[in-house]
């Protein structure tokens, strides 16, 4: 009889760890009968379970494995939809800076130092939350299931003036072209349109000071320390606008994806039905000066209102420096298609129609399209008001190289004129400090608002008597006491600062004065 723990079930290609299986059976080939049960070689269990060992020393037949055609079809369908699932260009996430570490109350207790004095170290600062633009990421798919991010907190201070370690900053990598907005106000915080550009979205809380920081000439042995401040938290909205030099626009099934696959190494989904492309695709043309092409999914009349794929992908056109409008040569009304797309661009953003444009008539390899190429080109030139009109066949590659060459020349001319183009500048202003404000909540109930007083209350360590006295002085110094008096607060009223901290108000004495009287410490 051989005793061993059971290994995982599978063939010899799977990896496994040695679990005490008998030598003539390798652990990779051993079946899973029941988790952590003993194995008896002569028992009925092993005779019912099939096993094939990699060394061939098995007298038991492996059970038949049946493959379902529906399973294969499901896997193929999931693989085909993988790109659509991974692409995400808008999301909302919650971010929070790390909390600061607490300060320490400690004193030197060395034999040779009879009056060592305070030696409590300061707490470390909490980590910041930073967004970093990177070329490696193309979508915001990483934020689909994970939406809560928090930086590491700072360490607490220790004795012997040992300061706590600062928390590690949390860097969230986002694609180039990501716009960061405040989730509450909608204000734009940053536009990360350059590689390795960064923006600080949440600051970590400052560390609390130890008692050695409060040593003065009058108080040489302070018995108080501060708590660490909480890190900032907010909900931010990330909106991705693809950064590309050229954007392919047009009605569905015009041949945009076919042209992208013809001139780049991109592998977009191509089929003979509308809305084959449901997410933008990017490709790089390597001829001469490389440039990036974005294949925007097909647009319909009413796209600015959400018709078809809606405005979800119209914003990606805003980043393109040049638009190539692809016209379907098989369409019954090519000029009407052109006018409809132009109208949607105007309704979505009037500035889009001012971008340089190239009109491409596609599918000239078809006989009924080739017979009217000259007539269509003439009408398109009259309609658009310029002569940047070409006829190509994305399937056969006819005139595609000429199109790429002229596009590269046009992009170079646009680069020389970038200096004269006005660009929107995002100015990030620091948050204004909230002044002291008193609000009546009810009978003998008050709430105090103010950035400084809330921070002071949050960092006050209420278990130390000297810390409570210090907070009373802060109330007087910041004008909170006078503001409460003007609002009508009297002794014994309950005052709230923030959502969690409250105390009974006594204007001229310590806030624990009534407790001291009740305990008989004060006459």
N, C-alpha and C positions, 0 to 999 in steps of 0.2 A: 504494500500500500504506500502510495506516494502522497504527501500532503503539500499543498501549495495554495497560494492566493491566485484567483483567476485573473488573467490578463484581458486586454481588449480584443474584441472580435474583429477579424479582417483578414485580408490576404497578406502575402509576404512583403508587398511594397510598402505597407504601413510601418511606421516606427513604433517601438514600444520599449518599456524598461523591464529589466529582469525582476520578476516578482517571485522567484523561488519555484518556477515551473520545472518539472522533470526534464532532464537534459535532452531526451529524445524529442521534446516539443519545444520549439522556440516561443518566446513570449509574444511575438508579433502574430503568430498563427493561432494562439490559444483562444478558444471561444469565450464569450461572456455568458455565463450561466446565471450567476447571481453575484451581486457585488460583495466581495470579501467573504465568500463561502469556501469551505474546504473542498478539495478535489479528491475523489477516490477513483483510481484508474479502472477498477472492476465494477463500479456501481452502474446502476441503470441510467444515471444522468448522462455519463459520457457516452453511453451506447446510443442514446437518443440524439445527441448533438453531433453534427457533422464537423469534421476538422480535417484540414489538409496542411501538413507541416511543410516548411520550406526544404527540410532535408529528406522529404519523401518517406519518413518512417511513420506512416499512419495506416491503420487498417480500417478506418472509418470513412465513409463516403461523405463528401461535402454536400450540403443541401443545395437544391436547385435555387437559383436566383432568377426572378422574373423581372423583366424590364417593361415598364408600361409606356406605350406610345404617348399617352396623355402627359406623362411626366416629361418626356423629351420635348413635346410641343410647348409645355409650360416653360421649360428652361430656355428654349429658343425665343419665346415671346419675351421673357424677362431680359434676355441679352439684348434684344432689339430695342427694348424700352429703357435700357440702362442709361443711355445718354440723356434721354428726357428726364429720367429720375434724378440724375446727378446735377443737372443744370438748375441753378437757383440764383436769381438775380435780385431778390428783395427778401429781407428778413428783419426780425426784431429780436434783440438779445438783451439780457440783463447782465450788467457788469458791476463789479464792486471792488473797490480798493481794499487792500489788507488793513486790518486794525492795527493800531500802534501798540507797542508793548508797554506794560505798566512799569512805573518807577519803583525803586526799592528803598525801604527804610532800613538802614544798617549803620552800625558804628564800629570803629576800630577797637578791637579787643586784644591788643598785643601787650605782652608783659613789659616791654620797654617803653611803651607809649601809654602813660597813665591817663591822659586826656586826649585820646585819639581823635574825637570828633566824628561827625557824620561821614559815612562812606558808602551811601546807597547810590548805585548806578542808574542811569537813565534807560528807559525802554527804547527799543529800536523802532524806526519808522516802518509803517506798513508798505507793502509793495504797490506800485502803480499799475494801472491797466493801460496798455499802449497798443494801438493798431498800427501795423506795418504793412505797406504795400509790397507785393512780391510778384515777380513774373511767373513763378511756378504755378500759382493757382489761377484758374480761369472762371470759376463759379464760387458761389457762397454755399455750396452743398454741405460743407462741414458743419454749418450752423442749422441744418435741418432738424436734427434730433437733440443736439446739445445747445441749449440757449442760455445757460446760467454759467457765468465765469466769475471767479473771485481770486484775487491775488493773495499771496501768502502773507500772514501777519508778521509783525515784528516780535522779536523775543523780549521777554521781561528783563529788566535790569537786575543785577546781583550785587552782593556785598563786595567790599574792597574796590569800590568805584568801577566795577565791571559793567560796561554798557551793553545793552542787548543788541543783537544783530538785526540789521534792517531786513525787512521782508524782500523777497525776490520779485522783481517786476514781472508781470504777466504780459507777454507779447502775443497778440492775436494776429495771425497772418491773413491778409485779405488780398483779393486780386487788384491789379492796377486798374484805376478807374472807379474805385468805390467811393461813393459819397456818404459821409457820416452825418446823420441828423439826430437831433435830440428827440427822443420818443414822446416827450410830453408837450413840448412847444413846437416841434417841427423845424426849429432853426438849424441851419447847416453849420456843423462844427468844423468840417474839413472836407477837402476834395483830394483824395490820394491818387493823383493822376501821374505820379512819377515813381519809378522804382525806388524802393528803400525809403520812401517818405513815411514819416511817423506822425501820429497825433496822440496826445495824452487825453484820454476820455474820462478817467477816474483817478483821483489822487489817493494815495494811501494816507491813513491817519497818522498824525504825529505822535511820537513816543512820549510817554509821561516822564516827568523829571523825578529823579530820586531826591532824597532829603539833603544830599550834599549840595544840590543846586540852590537850596533855600537858606543856606548858611549866610548870616549877616553879622554885623558887628554887635547888634543887640541880641540876636538869637543865634548863638553859636552851636546849639545842639537841636536843630529842628526835628520834630517828630511828625513829619507829614511827607507824603509823596503823591504824585499825580497818577491817575489812570491814563492809559493810552486812548487817544481819540479814535473814533470809528472811521473807517474809510468811506469815501464818497461812494454812492451807489446811484445808478440811473438806468433807464431803459433807452437804448439807442437803436436807431433804424439804419440799416445798411442797404444802400441801393447801388447796384452795379450798372455802370454804363461802359460797355466794351470800348476799349481804346484801339481804333483801327484807322489806317490811312484812307482806305476805300471801303465804301458800303454798297453792297448790291441790294437794290430795291426793285419792286415790281409786283405784279399780281401773282397769285398762286399758279404754279405749273408753267412759269415763263422760262425756266431753264437756268435759274440762278445757281442751284447746287451743282448742276452739271458743268457749268462754266467754272465754278470754284474747283471742282475736282480736275478739270482739264488744265488749269494753269497753276495749281499748287499740289502739294502732297496730301491735302486734306481728304478725308474719306467720309463725306456726308452721305446721308441716306437719299437715294435717288429712285424714284418710281414714277409711273405715268398716271398720277392722280394728284389733285390739289392737296395742299397742306402736307406734303411729304416731309418738309422741313418744319419742325415745330419748335426748335430752339436755334439761336444763332450759332453759326459755325465760323471758325477762324481758319485762315490759311495764309501762308507767307510765300510771296513770289520772290524767287532767288535771282532773277535776272537783273544785272546791273546793281543799282541801289535797291536792296530788298525793301519791300513794303508789305503791310498786312492788309488783308481783305476780310471783311465781315459779311457773311451771307445772312441777311435779315429775312426771317420767314415772310411769306407772302402777305400782302396787305389787301384789304377789301374796302369798299366804300362804307364809311361809318366806323373805321378802325379807331379813330380818336375817341369814340364813345364806347369802345370795347367790342365792336363787331369783329368776328373772326377770332384772331389771336389777340385783338385789342391793343391797348396802349402799352401792354407789357413789354413789347419789343421796339416800339417806336422811339423810345428814349435812347436806344443804342445807336440810332442814326445821328444823334446830336454830337457824338464824339468824332465822327468821320470828317476828314478834311475834304473828301471828294466823294460824290455820289455817282454811281453808274446805274442808270435806270434801264433795266432790261425789259424790252417789249416782246411779247409773244407774237411771233409772226403768224401763227395760226388763229389768232383772235379774230372774231368777227368785226370788232371795232378797236383797232390798236390805238387810234387817237383818243378815243373815249377812255381807254384804260390809262393812258398817260395823264389825261386831265384829272381823272378820279384820284390817282395817287398823289398828284401835285396838290389837289385840294385837301386831302387828308394831312399832308405835311403842313399846309398853312393853318389848318384848324388845330393841329397839335402844338406847333411852335412856328410862328411866322418866320423866324430866323432860318429855318431849314431850307426855305426856297431860295435863300440868298447864297447857299453853298454852291460851289462850282459843280457842274453836272455834265455827264457824258451819257448820251442816249445810244443804246445798243439794240439793234433789231436782230433777234435770234431766230434760229431754225430756218436759215436760208437753204439748208440742204434739201428741204422738201420742195418738190417741183412747183406746187401752187403758190408757195411763198416766194420762190426765186423769180417767178414771172412778174411779180409786182414790187420788187425791191426798190427800183429806181423811183417809182411813184410814191411809195411809202416814205422813203428817205426825204424826198422833196417836201411832202406834207409835214413831216416831223420837224424839219428845219424851219418851216414857216411857223409852226405852232410854238416851238421853244424859243425862237429868236436868236439862235446861234448855230454854228456849223459843226459842232462836236457830235456828229451822228455817224454811226458805223453799222455795218451789217456783218454778222458772224454766224457760224454754226458751232455751237459748243460740243456737239456730238462728233463731228469730223475734224474739229480744230481749225476750220477755215477762218482766216483773218484774226485768229486769237492772238498770235504773236504780235501783229501790228497793233492790236488794241493794248496789249501790255506795254509795248514800247512807247506809245503815245501817252498812256497813263503815267508812266514813270517820268516822262518829260514834263507833263502837266503838274505832277506832284513837286518836282524840283522848282518849278516856277512859283508854286504856291508857297514853298518854304522861304523863298527870298522875300515874300511879301508879308511874312508873319509879323514882322516888327510894326507894321502900320495898322494891324488889326487890333481893335480893343477887345480885351478879354475880361471876363468877370473875375473880380478879386474877392475872395472870401476873407473878411477881417474877423478874427476871433478875439472878442473882448473878454477880459476877466469878469467874473460874476461880481455884481455889486453887493456890498455888504448891507445886510438888512438892519435898519436902525431899531432901537428899542421901541417896542409897541406893546401896550397892555390892552387885553380884551376881557370883558366880563363874561364869565360862563354861566353864572347863576348866583344864588344867594350865598355870599361869603366864598365864592369861587372865582379865581382869576387865572388867566394864562398870559405869560410873558413871551414875546417873540423878539428875536434879535440874534444875529450871528455870533457876536462875541459872548453874550451871556449864556447862550446855549452851549457853546464850546466849553466855557468855564464850568458850567454845571456838569457836563458830560465827563470832564476830566477830573472833577473833584472826587477824592476818595473819602467817602462819608464816614468811614470807620475811625478816622483820625480826628481828634478834637481840634487840633490846630488847623487842619484843612477846612473844617466847617467855619472857623473864625476867619480864615482867609477868604472864603467865599462870601461871607458877610461884608467884608471890606470891598470885594469886587462889586457887589450889589450897589454899594454907595458910590464907588468910583465911576461906574458906567451909567449912573443916573437912573438905575432901575428902581431904587427906593423912592426917589422923588416922583417918578412916573406912577408908581403905585399909590402914593399919597394923593397925587392930583386926580387919579381915577376914582378915589374914594375908598381904598382899602384901609381896613382897621386891624388892630392887633387880633390875632387868632384866625384870620382868614387863611384859607388854603390857596397857595399859589403854585401853579403848574408851569414848569419850564420844559418845553418840548412835549413829548407824549408819555414819558415814563417817570420823570423826576418831579417831585412836589415836596413842599414843606409848608409849615405854618408861619405866617408872616408876623414879625415883630420888628417895627421900624427902627428902634433905637438900641436894641439888645441883640445878642446872638439868637439865631433861629431856634436854638435848643434852650432858650432862657426859661420858658414855662416848665419844661421837663426838669430843669435843675431846681426850680422852686418847689415843684411837687415832690421831689426826692429829698427836700430839706437841706440842700446844699447852699441855698441862698435865702436869707431872711426877707 
